[in-house]
């Protein structure tokens, strides 16, 4: 996969891209991540990328020309690239979206600033608009980092244990079950006996139940569209009675 990140502040990414999983993924050749300062594509003497909004108003708006030219440059020979605007008006980012994007071969992430983008960028250039949450950030760089991290870890061969991304919270549609490691008894706080039993069938059922319980207690909204089994429905009824 290739990921181009269009930003006015490429230096913000140096730490993120050169540590941990993202660094290893690049070293393995699983992903090619490129930083593009779209100011370099501005066609004016002072490399200005923003201007006052027509009709008046506070703040500045990103001009279409530098972004159009930058995107056309990085997508030359790659007509199927997904061109993603990071903006608060976009679709809420989810694990499902990450899985969708991980199937692509080329992503272009555009990091906004100031009061936003000239509307023509949305209308005629972008294929997607994504928001990572209902809050305001200084720019789209942090959102781009979130997308890159969540997508790259899903690529084949990036994580050591191929089952790991599947078991993560949200991948199954539920929150992840509780995890424990050594020691089995830490200051009197003990690991559940069933996890020490060696009975894989019982352990799998415990994890399924605890995953559902945690989702029920913390994110019940995730259950609205989750395909519950009869057994899981019975567990939910029991927990609902306990709360009455």
N, C-alpha and C positions, 0 to 999 in steps of 0.2 A: 504493500500500500504506500501511496505517496500522499503527504499532507503538506499543503502550502498554507502558511499563516501570514496574512496581510495585516501589518500593524505599524503604528507610528513609534512603538517602543519595543524593538526587538530584544533589547537588553533585559527586559523583564523575564524572558524565557530561559536565560542561560542556566540558572540553577535547576529549574524543573526538568529540562530536557537532558541534563547531564548527570542525573542521579537515578539510582534504583531501576525500576522496570523499564522506564522509557529509554534510559541509556543502554541497557542490555538489548532491548528490542532493536535499536538502531545498529548496535554492533553486530547483531545476528543477521541484519539485512531484512528483518520482518517489516520495517517501515522506514521510509525516507522522509524526514521532516525538514522543511525549508522555511526560513524566516525571510519575509520580504517587507522592506520598509517602503510602503506605497508612496511616501513623500518623494521618493526618487523618480516617480513617474509623473509628477506634476509638470505641466508644460509651460510654466511661467518662470520668470527670472528668479523670484524669491522662493520657489518651491512651496507655494501656498496651497494647502489642501482643503481649506475651509473658507466660507464666506458668509455674509449676512443673509438672513432668510428673506425671501420676497414676501411682501405684505407686512414686514416689521415683526418685532418680537425679540425676546431676550436670547442671548447666546449665538453661537455660530453653527453652521450646518456643513457637513462634509460634502465637498464638490463631487460630481459624478466622474469627471474626466480622469483624475488619477486612479480611482478605483477601477473604472472600466478598463483602462489601459493595463493596469497591473494584472487584473484577472485574465484579460485576453493574452497577456504574455505568458502567464504560468499554465494556461490551459491550451496553448497551441499544441495541436496534435493529440489532445485529450478531450474530445467533444462530450464525453459522458460524465465529466467531473461534477460533483455535487458542490454547489457554491452556496455557502452558509453565512448568513448575517447573524452576528451575535447582537441581540437587542432585546430590551424589556418587553417589546410587543410580540415577540415570537412565541412559537409553540413551546410549552413547558417540557424541558428535557427529562427523559426517563430512561431507565435501563432498556426498555423496548426500543427506544430510538437509538441508543448506543449499539444494540445488536443489529439494527437495520443498517446503520452507517458502517459497521465493521465488515459488511459484505461488499462495500464499494472498493474500487481500486484507487480512486483519487478524490480527496476532499480539499476544498479551499475554504478556509475560515477567515472571515473578514471582521476585524475588531473595530468597532465603532468608538467614537469619542464626541465630545461637545454635545450639541443638542440632537444629534442623530444624523441620519443619512438623507441626502437628496432622494426624494420619493422615486425617482427614475431608476435608482439602483435597485430598489425593491421590485419595481414593476418589470424591469427589462433585463436584469442581470442575475439576481439571486434565484436559486431553486428552493431554498429553505430559509426560514427565520427561526432562530432558537433562543430561548431564554432559560437560564439556569435557576430562576426563582423570582418571586415577587418582591424584589428590593433593587435599589439603585446602586450601581458601581461606577467608578470613575471611567472605566472603559470596558471593552469586550475581551481584554487579555485574559482575565481570570476565567471567564466563561470558556474561552478557547482551550485553556489548560485543562479544565474539567473534561471537555469533550475529547481532547487528545488522550488523556490518561484512561478514561473509561472505554474508549474505542480500542486503543492499542493493546490493552491487556486481554482483549477478546480475540486477537489475531492468533492463528495457529502457531504453536511453538514458542509463544512469548512467555507464558507462565510454565514453571517446571511441572506442575501437576495439572493435566488437562481438565480434571474434574473440578479444579478450584474455582474458576469463574462461574461454573454452572451451579455450584453450591452457595455462592454469595447471596446476600440479601437482594431481593427483587428479581434475581434471575429466574427463580421458580415461580415468581408471583407473590411469594410470602417473604417475611423477614427471616433471617437466618436463625437457626437454633443456637442455644448457648454453647460456647466452646470452652474446653479446659485443657490444661497441660500439667506437667509435673511441677511440684509434688502433689500427690493425691490428697495430702492433708497439710494445709498451710495455715498455721496459727489457729487450728481448730476448725477451719473452714474446709469442708470435705467435698471432693468430687462425687457426684451421684454414683451410687454403687453400680448401677446398670452399665455405666460406661467402662467399668473395670471388669465386667463379667465375661467378656470375650464372646458373648452371644450376639452375633451380628444382626440377626433378625430383630431381636428385642431392642438393640441399639438403634436400628433404622426406624423402628416404630416410635421410640422415645423422641428421636430427633424430629420426626414428622409431627408428632403431637406438640412438642415444645415450640417448633417453628410456627405452627398454627396458633398456639396459645399466645405467643409473643405478638403476632400480627393482630390477633383479636384484641389484645390489651392496648397496643401502641398505635397501630395503623388499621383500624377496622374498615376504613374506606377501601383498602386493597382487596377486601373480601367480596365487594359488590359484584365483581366480574370474575371471581375465581371459581373454577369448576370443582366444587366440593364433592367428595365422595360421601356415601351414606355414613361411613364411620366418622368422618370429619364433621358432618352435620350433627351427629350425636354428641361428639365432644363439645361443640359450640353450645348445644342446648344445655349441657351440664354446667358449663361455665356461666352461661346467662342466668341459670337458676341460682348459682352461688353468689351472683352480684345483686340479686333481688333482696 
